[in-house]
Amino acid sequence: MVKTEQLLAEKVVSFLESTRCYLNPDLRLDYICYSLGTNRTYASRAVKTVASSFSSLVNGYRIRHAISILKERPFLPFEAISSQSGFNNRRTFYQAFKAETGKTPSEYRQGLF
């Protein structure tokens, strides 16, 4: 069973990376399940082999995307970076950014200069 979960986790990760669906603020695990032809229970177990939850997996991709935007356009407002990265609101963006990098977006931006 563990091998099956690992294979499904690889499919989930590959799907996220190839489609960049993590940029959709309304992304749900159900969409991934439907797209991969699996059920929520299997997908959830598989995701937990690579991240603590589906949200943390998706937020990791979103934060990496936000960092790439920040490096390309360091003076873009955080609100714009947040929405372009798939976050519904600035508060969630700030919390996820701090959790992923250990810094606030402002602290990270200051480190770029």
C-alpha positions, -999 to +999 in steps of 0.1 A: +000+000+000+028+024+008+043+020-027+008+028-042+006+060-020+041+071-032+032+066-068+000+085-064+019+113-045+043+115-075+013+118-098-002+146-077+030+165-076+036+160-114+000+172-120+005+203-099+038+211-116+026+204-152-007+222-150+003+249-125-033+246-111-020+257-077-023+293-092-061+289-090-073+302-057-103+279-058-082+247-062-095+218-041-083+183-036-115+170-053-103+186-086-070+167-084-089+135-076-112+139-105-083+148-129-062+118-118-091+094-115-087+086-079-107+092-047-103+117-019-092+092+007-064+077-014-052+111-026-052+126+009-031+097+022-007+100-007-003+138-002+006+131+034+037+112+023+051+144+008+035+172+029+016+176+061-016+184+041-029+193+007-030+229+017+006+230+028+016+212-004-002+237-026+009+267-005+045+256-009+041+258-047+024+291-044+051+306-022+078+294-046+059+311-074+056+343-053+093+343-046+100+341-084+077+370-090+094+389-061+128+383-076+117+395-111+096+424-099+108+434-064+087+465-061+054+449-071+029+453-042+024+422-020-013+422-028-006+417-065+021+390-057-004+373-035-032+372-060-009+362-089+003+333-068-031+318-061-039+332-027-074+344-018-062+370+007-031+387+019-033+373+054-031+337+042-003+347+019+017+363+048+011+332+070+021+308+043+052+328+033+064+330+069+058+292+074+077+283+042+106+308+044+109+317+080+106+354+070+078+378+062+075+389+026+089+423+036+119+407+053+125+385+023+123+415+000+148+435+021+172+405+018+171+409-020+189+442-019 
